[in-house]
Amino acid sequence: MEPIKTEIVVVGGGPGGYAAAFYAADKGRKVILVEKEGRLGGVCLNRGCIPSKALLHATHLIDAARESGNRGITFDAPRIDLAKLRGWKESILQKLGQGITFLAQKRGVEVLTGRGYFEDSNSLRVESESGQRFVHFEHAIVATGSKSALPKAFDLGNPRIMTSREALEIEDVPAKLLIVGGGYIGMELGTVYASLGSQVVVIEALDSILAGADPDLARPVMARAKKVFSEVRLKSKVRKMATSGKQIRVESEFEGQTREELYDRVLVAVGRVPNCEDMGLENTKVSRDEKGFITVGAGQQTSDPAILAIGDVAGGVLLAHKAAREARMAINWILGESSDSTGITIPAVVFTDPEVAWCGLTEAEARQRNIKVEVAKFPWAASGRALTFDRTDGLTKMIIDPETERILGIGIVGQGAGELISEAVLAIEMGATAQDIALTVHPHPTLSETLMECAEVFYGHATHALSRKKGE
């Protein structure tokens, strides 16, 4: 079969890869998208962002029903049909996957299903069950994403030891579940299983959960976790695991003591590693860092002039929306258009209960970098809207430049924080000052008001909070 010639080949059909292919096609370029799995969407759609949020929504309903008794509305205990839950979740993924395939067809993007392997800097071999195809390209974009890290000490070949991929299948509801890692994946999936009825224990090596978030934003999540989980152990480490009948025997260290316990399942959530092994990168000029991530420069260029890399495989924060943004930057660079990434604000959202979201400079980063800032905080205990659904555990905070009064960063913890953070991103991108937010009328009663009142706190005249006047 004759080799296919194309201007751009994109390897990986996740939120970065298909965004790059679609954007290039919209710009009139001939594009081939290579994806090894049968459904486009990558980890995010198939084994990450989307299925986890579907399960979080479903299980939040269990908690909401339970807590509604405080309002005089009582429901019977939930009856959980795991097969139906899995089927509902899968229907969402199927619809989204079909939608992406439809968009690819309408844009004229040719999709090749198979594993991409670089023969050299201008040719790619696509291997599938039906044989091999060769693609000759002018530029390639590597967008193969990442996968869950599973340390060798934990990789016993036992299906009861899971990564997020297996945990999202909800094969059963284990009576006792150990989660190794208190990052966003561990805390999100711990929330799901705890709501379904598991006794959840979290072991985290650091002295706090949700590394990267300011401590005051993580605090309400920790408080909630202590209520719904059996235990959260900080500064604790798992030493080894072993199969013990139908359970996993876990040896861990906590508060100077060694513990040996049995769990029905273990979820290992200790980070992610790039998917760039066994794809022929050694046949190109692409270089990788000590952790295996592809090194990139401006415009997502690798050390090979013909190859670019975006998303998780290129390191940095491993977020789908960051990959989608880098997709456009890479295509713009190929087309000779502006692809400057300086100052781009990438928000982070953790869909725990409560949710945590932040963007721009954090308070901890400001301290580490000796940047002089002022911090304004508005507690949701003063929010009428938060009181109406009994979730006053939230907080909105702003990191402000005291000289220019420009907003440098915003953090939010509370129900729906992920839906609120975009206003913060826009404010930082537009170079807004605290006064710009304070003078912007927000509808009442809403959680969005907490941003306005937080800015008013900075000036000392928040309607629903007492605060010092600026200059005092």
C-alpha positions as CSV (number, residue, x, y, z in Angstrom):
1,M,0.0,0.0,0.0
2,E,1.3,3.4,-1.0
3,P,2.5,5.7,1.8
4,I,0.1,8.5,2.7
5,K,1.5,12.0,2.4
6,T,0.2,14.8,4.6
7,E,1.2,18.2,5.9
8,I,0.5,17.4,9.6
9,V,0.1,14.1,11.4
10,V,-1.1,14.2,15.0
11,V,-0.3,11.1,17.2
12,G,-2.9,10.8,19.9
13,G,-6.6,11.5,19.8
14,G,-7.1,13.0,23.2
15,P,-8.2,16.6,24.1
16,G,-4.9,18.0,22.9
17,G,-4.6,15.8,19.8
18,Y,-8.0,16.1,18.3
19,A,-8.0,19.9,19.2
20,A,-4.8,20.2,17.2
21,A,-6.1,18.2,14.2
22,F,-9.4,20.1,14.1
23,Y,-7.7,23.5,14.4
24,A,-5.3,22.6,11.6
25,A,-8.1,21.4,9.4
26,D,-10.0,24.6,10.1
27,K,-6.9,26.5,8.9
28,G,-7.1,24.6,5.6
29,R,-4.3,22.0,6.2
30,K,-4.3,18.3,5.3
31,V,-4.3,16.4,8.6
32,I,-4.1,12.8,9.7
33,L,-5.0,11.9,13.3
34,V,-3.6,8.6,14.6
35,E,-5.2,7.0,17.7
36,K,-4.4,3.5,18.9
37,E,-7.8,3.0,20.6
38,G,-11.1,2.5,18.9
39,R,-12.7,5.7,20.4
40,L,-11.3,9.2,20.2
41,G,-11.1,11.3,23.3
42,G,-8.0,9.9,25.0
43,V,-7.6,9.3,28.7
44,C,-9.7,12.4,29.6
45,L,-12.9,11.2,27.9
46,N,-12.5,7.4,28.3
47,R,-10.6,6.9,31.6
48,G,-10.3,10.2,33.3
49,C,-12.0,13.6,33.5
50,I,-15.4,12.7,32.0
51,P,-16.1,9.3,33.7
52,S,-14.9,10.5,37.1
53,K,-17.1,13.6,36.9
54,A,-20.1,11.5,35.9
55,L,-19.5,9.2,38.9
56,L,-18.9,12.1,41.2
57,H,-22.2,13.6,40.2
58,A,-24.1,10.4,40.7
59,T,-22.7,9.7,44.1
60,H,-23.1,13.3,45.2
61,L,-26.8,12.6,44.9
62,I,-26.5,9.9,47.6
63,D,-24.9,12.4,50.0
64,A,-27.4,15.1,49.1
65,A,-30.3,12.8,49.8
66,R,-28.8,11.7,53.1
67,E,-28.1,15.3,54.2
68,S,-31.6,16.6,53.2
69,G,-32.9,15.1,56.4
70,N,-31.7,18.3,58.1
71,R,-34.2,20.2,56.0
72,G,-37.1,18.0,56.9
73,I,-37.0,15.9,53.7
74,T,-36.1,12.3,54.2
75,F,-35.4,9.6,51.6
76,D,-35.1,5.8,51.8
77,A,-31.7,4.3,51.8
78,P,-30.3,4.2,48.2
79,R,-30.4,1.0,46.2
80,I,-27.3,0.9,43.9
81,D,-27.3,-1.0,40.7
82,L,-23.6,-1.0,39.7
83,A,-24.3,-2.5,36.2
84,K,-26.8,0.3,35.5
85,L,-24.4,2.9,36.8
86,R,-21.6,1.6,34.6
87,G,-24.0,1.6,31.6
88,W,-25.1,5.1,32.2
89,K,-21.5,6.3,32.5
90,E,-20.5,4.4,29.3
91,S,-23.4,6.0,27.4
92,I,-22.0,9.4,28.1
93,L,-18.5,8.4,26.9
94,Q,-20.1,6.8,23.8
95,K,-22.0,10.0,22.9
96,L,-19.0,12.2,23.3
97,G,-16.8,9.8,21.3
98,Q,-19.3,9.7,18.5
99,G,-19.5,13.5,18.6
100,I,-15.7,13.8,18.2
101,T,-15.7,11.3,15.3
102,F,-18.5,13.2,13.6
103,L,-16.6,16.5,13.9
104,A,-13.4,14.8,12.5
105,Q,-15.4,13.5,9.4
106,K,-17.0,16.9,8.8
107,R,-13.7,18.6,8.9
108,G,-12.0,16.2,6.6
109,V,-9.6,14.9,9.2
110,E,-8.5,11.3,8.3
111,V,-8.4,9.1,11.4
112,L,-6.1,6.1,11.4
113,T,-6.7,3.6,14.2
114,G,-3.4,2.0,15.3
115,R,-0.2,2.6,17.2
116,G,2.1,5.3,15.8
117,Y,5.8,4.5,15.5
118,F,8.3,7.0,14.2
119,E,10.6,5.6,11.5
120,D,12.5,8.9,11.3
121,S,11.8,12.6,11.6
122,N,9.4,12.6,8.6
123,S,7.7,9.2,8.5
124,L,5.4,7.4,10.8
125,R,4.4,3.7,10.8
126,V,0.9,3.0,12.0
127,E,0.4,-0.5,13.2
128,S,-3.1,-2.1,13.5
129,E,-4.7,-5.5,13.5
130,S,-5.3,-5.1,9.8
131,G,-1.7,-4.3,9.0
132,Q,0.6,-1.4,8.6
133,R,0.3,2.0,7.0
134,F,3.1,4.5,6.4
135,V,2.6,8.3,6.7
136,H,5.0,10.8,5.3
137,F,4.6,14.2,7.0
138,E,6.0,17.7,7.0
139,H,5.3,18.2,10.7
140,A,4.1,15.8,13.5
141,I,2.5,16.6,16.8
142,V,3.0,14.1,19.6
143,A,-0.1,14.2,21.9
144,T,0.0,10.7,23.4
145,G,-0.8,11.8,27.0
146,S,0.1,10.1,30.2
147,K,-0.8,7.0,32.3
148,S,-1.1,6.3,36.0
149,A,2.2,5.5,37.7
150,L,2.4,2.1,39.3
151,P,5.6,1.6,41.3
152,K,7.1,-1.9,40.9
153,A,6.8,-2.6,44.6
154,F,3.0,-2.3,44.2
155,D,2.7,-4.1,40.8
156,L,1.8,-7.6,42.0
157,G,-0.3,-8.5,39.0
158,N,-3.3,-8.6,41.3
159,P,-6.5,-6.9,39.9
160,R,-7.4,-5.8,43.5
161,I,-4.5,-3.3,43.2
162,M,-6.0,-0.6,40.9
163,T,-5.0,2.6,39.2
164,S,-7.6,5.2,38.4
165,R,-8.3,3.3,35.1
166,E,-9.6,0.2,36.9
167,A,-11.2,2.2,39.8
168,L,-13.4,4.0,37.3
169,E,-14.9,0.7,36.2
170,I,-16.6,0.3,39.6
171,E,-16.5,-3.5,39.4
172,D,-17.7,-3.7,43.0
173,V,-17.9,-1.6,46.2
174,P,-15.1,-2.9,48.4
175,A,-15.8,-3.0,52.1
176,K,-12.3,-1.6,52.9
177,L,-10.5,0.5,50.3
178,L,-7.0,1.9,50.7
179,I,-6.0,4.9,48.6
180,V,-2.3,5.5,48.3
181,G,-1.9,9.2,47.4
182,G,-3.9,12.2,48.6
183,G,-3.7,14.2,45.3
184,Y,-6.7,15.1,43.3
185,I,-7.2,11.7,41.7
186,G,-7.1,9.9,45.1
187,M,-9.4,12.3,46.8
188,E,-11.9,12.5,44.0
189,L,-12.2,8.7,43.6
190,G,-12.1,8.3,47.4
191,T,-15.2,10.5,47.5
192,V,-17.0,8.3,45.0
193,Y,-16.3,5.0,46.8
194,A,-17.0,6.5,50.2
195,S,-20.4,7.7,49.0
196,L,-21.1,4.2,47.6
197,G,-20.4,2.7,51.0
198,S,-16.7,1.8,51.2
199,Q,-14.6,2.4,54.3
200,V,-11.9,4.5,52.8
201,V,-8.4,5.1,54.2
202,V,-6.1,7.6,52.5
203,I,-2.3,7.4,53.0
204,E,-0.3,10.5,51.9
205,A,3.4,10.9,52.2
206,L,3.3,14.7,52.4
207,D,2.0,16.8,55.3
208,S,-1.1,17.9,53.4
209,I,-3.5,16.7,50.8
210,L,-3.9,18.3,47.3
211,A,-0.3,19.5,46.8
212,G,-0.3,22.7,44.8
213,A,-3.4,24.2,46.5
214,D,-3.0,26.7,49.2
215,P,-3.4,25.2,52.7
216,D,-6.5,27.3,53.5
217,L,-8.2,26.0,50.3
218,A,-7.3,22.4,51.1
219,R,-8.5,22.7,54.7
220,P,-12.3,22.4,54.1
221,V,-11.6,19.4,51.8
222,M,-9.6,17.7,54.6
223,A,-12.4,18.5,57.1
224,R,-15.0,16.9,54.9
225,A,-12.8,13.9,54.2
226,K,-12.4,13.3,57.9
227,K,-16.2,13.0,58.1
228,V,-16.8,10.7,55.1
229,F,-13.5,8.7,55.0
230,S,-12.5,6.3,57.7
231,E,-9.1,7.9,58.1
232,V,-6.7,10.2,56.3
233,R,-3.1,9.6,57.3
234,L,-0.6,12.4,56.5
235,K,3.2,11.9,56.5
236,S,2.6,8.2,56.1
237,K,4.1,5.7,53.6
238,V,3.3,2.3,52.3
239,R,6.2,0.0,52.6
240,K,5.0,-3.1,50.8
241,M,2.0,-5.0,49.6
242,A,1.2,-8.7,49.2
243,T,-1.7,-10.8,48.2
244,S,-3.5,-12.5,51.1
245,G,-6.3,-14.6,49.8
246,K,-9.0,-12.3,48.5
247,Q,-7.4,-9.3,50.1
248,I,-4.3,-7.2,50.0
249,R,-2.0,-7.2,53.0
250,V,-0.5,-3.7,53.3
251,E,2.5,-2.7,55.5
252,S,2.7,1.0,56.2
253,E,4.4,3.4,58.5
254,F,2.5,6.1,60.4
255,E,3.5,8.2,63.3
256,G,6.7,6.2,63.8
257,Q,4.8,2.9,64.0
258,T,4.6,0.1,61.4
259,R,1.1,-1.1,60.6
260,E,0.0,-4.3,58.9
261,E,-3.6,-4.2,57.6
262,L,-5.9,-6.1,55.2
263,Y,-7.9,-4.3,52.4
264,D,-10.3,-5.6,49.9
265,R,-8.9,-3.2,47.2
266,V,-6.1,-0.7,46.9
267,L,-6.1,2.3,44.6
268,V,-2.6,3.6,43.8
269,A,-2.8,7.3,42.9
270,V,0.8,8.5,43.2
271,G,1.1,10.5,39.9
272,R,1.3,10.0,36.2
273,V,4.1,9.1,33.7
274,P,4.3,10.1,30.0
275,N,3.1,7.8,27.2
276,C,6.1,8.0,25.0
277,E,7.8,4.7,25.3
278,D,8.1,2.3,22.3
279,M,7.0,4.8,19.7
280,G,10.3,5.3,17.9
281,L,11.3,8.7,19.3
282,E,14.9,7.4,19.4
283,N,14.7,7.5,15.6
284,T,14.2,11.2,15.7
285,K,16.0,14.2,17.3
286,V,13.4,14.5,20.0
287,S,14.9,14.8,23.5
288,R,13.3,13.9,26.9
289,D,13.9,15.0,30.5
290,E,14.9,12.8,33.4
291,K,11.3,11.9,34.1
292,G,10.7,10.9,30.5
293,F,8.7,13.9,29.4
294,I,9.4,15.4,26.0
295,T,11.2,18.7,26.3
296,V,9.7,21.5,24.4
297,G,10.4,25.2,23.8
298,A,8.3,28.1,22.4
299,G,5.4,27.0,20.3
300,Q,5.7,23.5,21.7
301,Q,8.8,22.7,19.5
302,T,10.9,19.7,20.4
303,S,14.6,19.5,19.6
304,D,13.5,18.0,16.3
305,P,12.5,20.8,13.8
306,A,9.7,18.6,12.3
307,I,8.1,17.4,15.6
308,L,6.2,19.2,18.3
309,A,4.7,17.9,21.5
310,I,1.7,19.0,23.5
311,G,-0.3,18.0,26.6
312,D,0.7,15.6,29.3
313,V,3.5,14.1,27.3
314,A,5.3,17.5,27.3
315,G,5.1,17.8,31.1
316,G,4.1,20.7,33.2
317,V,0.6,20.7,34.7
318,L,-1.2,17.6,33.4
319,L,-4.6,19.1,32.5
320,A,-6.8,18.6,29.5
321,H,-7.5,22.3,28.9
322,K,-3.8,23.0,29.0
323,A,-3.3,20.4,26.3
324,A,-6.1,22.0,24.2
325,R,-4.4,25.4,24.5
326,E,-1.0,24.0,23.5
327,A,-2.7,22.4,20.5
328,R,-3.5,25.8,19.0
329,M,0.0,27.1,20.0
330,A,1.6,24.2,18.1
331,I,-0.5,24.7,15.0
332,N,0.1,28.4,15.0
333,W,3.9,27.8,15.2
334,I,3.7,25.4,12.2
335,L,1.7,28.0,10.3
336,G,4.2,30.8,11.2
337,E,1.6,32.6,13.3
338,S,2.0,33.9,16.8
339,S,2.3,31.1,19.4
340,D,3.6,33.0,22.4
341,S,2.7,31.2,25.6
342,T,4.0,34.0,28.0
343,G,1.6,34.8,30.8
344,I,-1.1,32.2,29.9
345,T,-3.3,31.5,32.9
346,I,-4.1,27.9,33.3
347,P,-6.8,27.2,36.0
348,A,-6.7,24.1,38.1
349,V,-9.9,22.4,39.4
350,V,-10.2,19.5,41.9
351,F,-13.7,18.0,41.9
352,T,-13.6,16.9,45.5
353,D,-16.4,17.8,48.0
354,P,-16.1,20.7,48.3
355,E,-14.4,21.6,45.0
356,V,-11.1,23.5,44.9
357,A,-10.1,25.8,42.0
358,W,-7.3,28.3,41.6
359,C,-5.5,30.2,38.9
360,G,-2.6,32.6,38.6
361,L,-0.2,33.1,41.6
362,T,-1.0,31.2,44.8
363,E,-0.2,32.6,48.2
364,A,2.4,29.8,48.8
365,E,4.1,30.6,45.5
366,A,4.2,34.3,46.4
367,R,6.0,33.5,49.6
368,Q,8.5,31.1,48.0
369,R,9.3,33.7,45.3
370,N,9.4,36.6,47.8
371,I,6.7,38.5,45.8
372,K,5.0,41.2,47.9
373,V,1.3,40.6,47.8
374,E,-1.9,41.4,49.8
375,V,-4.4,38.6,50.4
376,A,-8.1,39.2,50.7
377,K,-10.5,36.5,51.8
378,F,-14.3,36.2,51.8
379,P,-15.8,33.3,53.8
380,W,-18.8,31.6,52.4
381,A,-20.4,31.6,55.9
382,A,-21.3,35.2,54.9
383,S,-22.9,34.1,51.6
384,G,-26.7,33.9,51.6
385,R,-26.5,31.6,48.6
386,A,-24.2,29.1,50.4
387,L,-26.5,29.1,53.4
388,T,-29.5,28.1,51.2
389,F,-27.8,24.7,50.5
390,D,-26.1,24.3,53.8
391,R,-22.5,24.5,52.4
392,T,-20.9,27.4,54.2
393,D,-17.5,25.7,54.3
394,G,-16.3,27.6,51.3
395,L,-13.8,30.4,50.9
396,T,-12.9,32.9,48.1
397,K,-9.5,34.5,48.2
398,M,-7.6,37.0,46.0
399,I,-3.8,37.5,45.7
400,I,-3.3,41.2,44.9
401,D,-0.4,43.4,43.9
402,P,-0.4,46.1,46.6
403,E,1.2,48.7,44.3
404,T,-1.0,48.3,41.2
405,E,-3.9,46.6,42.8
406,R,-3.9,44.1,39.9
407,I,-5.2,40.6,40.7
408,L,-2.3,38.1,40.5
409,G,-4.2,35.0,41.6
410,I,-7.6,33.8,42.8
411,G,-8.4,30.6,44.8
412,I,-11.8,29.2,45.6
413,V,-12.9,26.3,47.7
414,G,-16.6,25.4,47.9
415,Q,-19.4,23.7,46.1
416,G,-19.2,24.6,42.4
417,A,-15.8,26.3,42.6
418,G,-14.9,24.9,39.2
419,E,-17.8,26.8,37.6
420,L,-16.7,30.0,39.3
421,I,-13.0,30.1,38.5
422,S,-13.4,31.2,34.8
423,E,-14.3,34.7,35.9
424,A,-11.0,34.7,37.8
425,V,-9.0,33.5,34.8
426,L,-10.6,36.2,32.6
427,A,-9.8,38.9,35.2
428,I,-6.1,37.9,35.4
429,E,-5.8,37.6,31.6
430,M,-7.4,41.0,31.2
431,G,-5.1,42.6,33.8
432,A,-8.0,43.5,36.0
433,T,-7.6,45.2,39.3
434,A,-9.5,44.4,42.5
435,Q,-11.5,47.5,41.9
436,D,-12.6,46.2,38.5
437,I,-14.2,43.2,40.2
438,A,-15.5,45.2,43.1
439,L,-17.4,47.6,40.8
440,T,-18.8,44.8,38.6
441,V,-22.4,44.1,39.6
442,H,-22.9,40.4,40.4
443,P,-26.4,38.9,40.7
444,H,-27.9,38.2,44.1
445,P,-28.0,35.7,45.7
446,T,-25.3,33.8,43.9
447,L,-21.9,32.3,44.8
448,S,-20.4,34.6,42.1
449,E,-21.0,37.4,44.5
450,T,-18.2,36.0,46.7
451,L,-15.7,37.3,44.1
452,M,-17.1,40.8,44.2
453,E,-17.2,40.8,48.0
454,C,-13.7,39.4,48.2
455,A,-12.5,42.4,46.2
456,E,-14.5,44.7,48.4
457,V,-12.7,43.1,51.4
458,F,-9.5,44.4,50.0
459,Y,-10.8,48.0,50.1
460,G,-12.5,47.5,53.5
461,H,-16.1,47.9,52.5
462,A,-17.5,44.4,51.9
463,T,-21.2,44.5,52.6
464,H,-21.5,41.1,54.2
465,A,-18.1,41.0,56.0
466,L,-16.2,43.1,58.4
467,S,-12.7,43.9,57.2
468,R,-9.9,46.4,57.8
469,K,-9.9,49.5,55.6
470,K,-7.1,49.6,53.0
471,G,-4.2,51.5,54.4
472,E,-4.9,50.6,58.1
